[in-house]
Amino acid sequence: MTTAHTETLPERVPGRVWTVRLTGYADRSATVSCSNTACKMPARSKDLAALRTFAAQHAAAHAKAASPRPNAWCHCGSTRCEAHPHTTTHCAGAVTLILRHDPTVGRVWTIEEVCAACAPLLAHTTVVARAARPGRGSGQPPAPVPAARPGVPGGFSSPTVGPDDRPAAPARRSRRATQRPQRRSSGRQR
């Protein structure tokens, strides 16, 4: 006699993504925008250093307030892994929340829910949090995903940082080298 596993897993949901962007103008002013339209942004300004600091703090506040959902699809996989085109991988593993920011460009911060297989392949990425895997054989329902963590101002609109609001030290980055495609030799000797 065989028994079927009747535990229902939560329905998969698309991975979330937030993008904070610093946009410059010809008059040497700039604005900060967020993909979450509910967020309040500062007015256009010529103080680029203050706007850049605000954008970085705003992205960090999103990362701090969000918890990765264990039933989320990999956001990178939903774009067919375009962010790491020279590697072949299949989305797998626990869902992680990552913060992507290329310091050489310095204008875009992205927070995404991606799988554990894609996270180390994305350039300029810091893993902020990992989702707990739901227990499969315990008979217990998975623990609920916690709500936004306290201490983050609503709307993430405060450009000032108090002593308790400083972002935590970034998580360790993976040092796994990205895989490069191998050049095939034509078989001819030179």
Backbone torsions as a table, in degrees:
resi	resn	phi	psi	omega
1	MET	NA	132.0	177.8
2	THR	-113.2	149.5	177.3
3	THR	-115.5	140.9	179.8
4	ALA	-90.6	145.0	177.5
5	HIS	-76.8	118.1	-174.1
6	THR	-105.1	1.3	179.4
7	GLU	-66.4	130.0	179.6
8	THR	-94.2	132.3	177.6
9	LEU	-87.6	149.4	179.0
10	PRO	-62.3	148.8	-179.5
11	GLU	-65.5	140.6	180.0
12	ARG	-71.8	141.2	179.9
13	VAL	-125.0	153.0	178.9
14	PRO	-62.5	144.1	176.7
15	GLY	-66.5	139.3	-179.0
16	ARG	-83.6	157.3	175.8
17	VAL	-148.3	137.8	173.1
18	TRP	-124.4	137.5	178.7
19	THR	-125.3	126.0	175.9
20	VAL	-111.5	126.6	-172.5
21	ARG	-129.0	136.4	174.0
22	LEU	-102.7	119.1	-177.0
23	THR	-114.6	123.5	180.0
24	GLY	-94.7	157.8	-179.4
25	TYR	-127.3	165.9	-175.9
26	ALA	-62.1	-27.4	-179.6
27	ASP	-84.2	15.3	178.6
28	ARG	66.2	28.2	172.9
29	SER	-109.8	172.1	-178.7
30	ALA	-151.6	165.3	173.9
31	THR	-132.5	157.8	174.3
32	VAL	-113.0	134.1	177.0
33	SER	-129.5	155.0	179.0
34	CYS	-129.9	143.1	179.5
35	SER	-67.6	-19.3	174.7
36	ASN	-85.6	108.0	-173.8
37	THR	-67.7	-15.7	178.8
38	ALA	-76.1	-15.5	-178.7
39	CYS	-75.8	140.4	178.2
40	LYS	-94.9	129.4	-177.3
41	MET	-111.5	153.5	177.6
42	PRO	-69.6	161.5	179.3
43	ALA	-70.4	161.9	175.9
44	ARG	-55.9	136.8	-173.9
45	SER	-148.1	160.1	174.4
46	LYS	-96.2	-2.3	177.7
47	ASP	-86.1	82.1	-174.9
48	LEU	-65.0	-35.4	-180.0
49	ALA	-63.7	-42.6	179.2
50	ALA	-66.4	-39.5	178.8
51	LEU	-67.1	-40.0	177.9
52	ARG	-63.9	-42.0	177.1
53	THR	-63.3	-44.2	178.3
54	PHE	-60.2	-45.0	-178.5
55	ALA	-61.6	-43.4	179.4
56	ALA	-64.8	-42.4	178.9
57	GLN	-67.6	-36.1	179.3
58	HIS	-65.6	-44.6	177.4
59	ALA	-62.8	-41.3	178.5
60	ALA	-64.3	-35.6	178.5
61	ALA	-66.9	-40.0	175.5
62	HIS	-61.7	-44.9	-179.0
63	ALA	-64.2	-37.0	-179.3
64	LYS	-72.0	-37.2	-176.2
65	ALA	-78.4	-27.9	-176.8
66	ALA	-87.3	145.8	172.7
67	SER	-117.7	133.1	178.9
68	PRO	-64.2	136.0	-178.6
69	ARG	-92.3	129.0	-176.3
70	PRO	-66.5	-17.3	-178.7
71	ASN	-103.2	17.6	-179.4
72	ALA	-86.2	144.1	171.5
73	TRP	-75.7	155.5	177.3
74	CYS	-68.5	121.8	178.8
75	HIS	-64.2	-37.4	177.4
76	CYS	-61.3	-43.3	179.2
77	GLY	-64.3	-31.0	179.4
78	SER	-68.6	-20.2	175.0
79	THR	-100.3	18.7	-179.4
80	ARG	59.5	35.7	175.6
81	CYS	53.8	39.9	179.9
82	GLU	-65.3	-21.2	-178.8
83	ALA	-74.0	-16.7	176.4
84	HIS	-137.8	68.9	-173.0
85	PRO	-69.6	-21.5	-175.4
86	HIS	-92.4	11.0	177.4
87	THR	-125.2	146.2	177.0
88	THR	-110.0	120.3	178.3
89	THR	-149.1	158.5	174.3
90	HIS	-111.3	137.2	179.7
91	CYS	-60.0	128.1	-178.3
92	ALA	-162.4	161.5	175.1
93	GLY	93.8	-178.2	-178.5
94	ALA	-68.0	154.4	177.5
95	VAL	-77.4	134.3	177.2
96	THR	-121.1	153.6	174.7
97	LEU	-105.6	122.3	-176.7
98	ILE	-119.1	155.6	173.0
99	LEU	-118.0	120.5	179.4
100	ARG	-110.7	130.6	177.6
101	HIS	-157.3	120.9	177.7
102	ASP	-91.3	110.0	-176.0
103	PRO	-66.5	-21.8	179.0
104	THR	-72.7	-31.1	176.5
105	VAL	-89.4	-49.8	171.8
106	GLY	69.5	20.3	-177.0
107	ARG	-116.6	-13.4	-175.0
108	VAL	-132.5	132.9	174.0
109	TRP	-121.4	131.2	-178.5
110	THR	-128.4	132.3	174.8
111	ILE	-113.1	126.3	-175.1
112	GLU	-137.6	152.8	168.4
113	GLU	-96.2	113.8	179.6
114	VAL	-131.0	167.3	179.9
115	CYS	-81.8	164.3	-179.1
116	ALA	-65.8	-23.9	179.3
117	ALA	-76.5	-36.2	-178.5
118	CYS	-82.9	-31.7	-173.9
119	ALA	-52.4	-47.9	-178.3
120	PRO	-74.0	-11.5	-178.9
121	LEU	-88.4	-12.5	-178.0
122	LEU	-87.6	130.9	-178.0
123	ALA	-71.3	149.1	175.3
124	HIS	55.6	48.1	-175.0
125	THR	-117.8	139.4	172.5
126	THR	-121.6	126.4	176.7
127	VAL	-78.1	122.2	-177.0
128	VAL	-92.2	-41.9	-178.2
129	ALA	-156.3	157.7	176.1
130	ARG	-121.4	140.9	177.3
131	ALA	-79.3	144.4	175.6
132	ALA	-76.5	136.5	177.6
133	ARG	-74.9	135.4	178.0
134	PRO	-66.1	141.3	178.9
135	GLY	-66.2	130.6	-175.8
136	ARG	-96.8	-28.6	-175.7
137	GLY	-118.5	6.3	-173.2
138	SER	-81.0	-16.3	-177.9
139	GLY	79.5	-8.3	178.2
140	GLN	-89.4	142.0	174.4
141	PRO	-68.0	152.8	179.9
142	PRO	-61.6	147.8	179.7
143	ALA	-64.2	143.0	179.2
144	PRO	-65.7	149.6	178.2
145	VAL	-74.0	128.0	-177.2
146	PRO	-65.4	151.5	177.6
147	ALA	-72.6	179.1	180.0
148	ALA	-54.9	140.8	-177.6
149	ARG	-70.8	141.8	180.0
150	PRO	-68.9	160.3	176.4
151	GLY	96.9	-3.4	177.6
152	VAL	-102.6	125.0	-176.7
153	PRO	-63.2	140.0	178.6
154	GLY	-61.7	135.3	-179.1
155	GLY	82.3	-10.8	178.9
156	PHE	51.9	38.4	-171.4
157	SER	-102.6	1.5	-176.9
158	SER	-82.3	114.6	-179.9
159	PRO	-77.6	-10.5	179.9
160	THR	-97.6	151.3	-179.4
161	VAL	-120.1	122.5	176.0
162	GLY	-84.8	174.4	-178.2
163	PRO	-63.0	-28.7	-179.7
164	ASP	-89.1	-9.5	-175.7
165	ASP	-99.1	4.9	-179.1
166	ARG	-64.5	139.1	179.0
167	PRO	-64.8	147.1	178.1
168	ALA	-67.7	160.3	177.7
169	ALA	-60.7	139.9	-178.3
170	PRO	-63.7	149.9	178.4
171	ALA	-68.2	159.4	179.6
172	ARG	-65.2	141.7	-179.4
173	ARG	-93.8	148.5	178.0
174	SER	-71.6	138.9	178.4
175	ARG	-102.6	12.0	179.1
176	ARG	-65.6	127.0	179.3
177	ALA	-73.7	143.0	177.0
178	THR	-71.7	147.8	-178.0
179	GLN	-83.5	134.7	178.3
180	ARG	-104.8	146.6	178.4
181	PRO	-66.0	140.8	179.3
182	GLN	-80.5	136.3	175.9
183	ARG	-79.8	133.3	178.4
184	ARG	-91.5	135.3	177.5
185	SER	-81.5	147.4	-177.3
186	SER	-80.4	-2.7	178.9
187	GLY	87.1	-4.8	179.8
188	ARG	-90.5	143.6	175.4
189	GLN	-92.3	141.6	178.7
190	ARG	-100.8	NA	NA
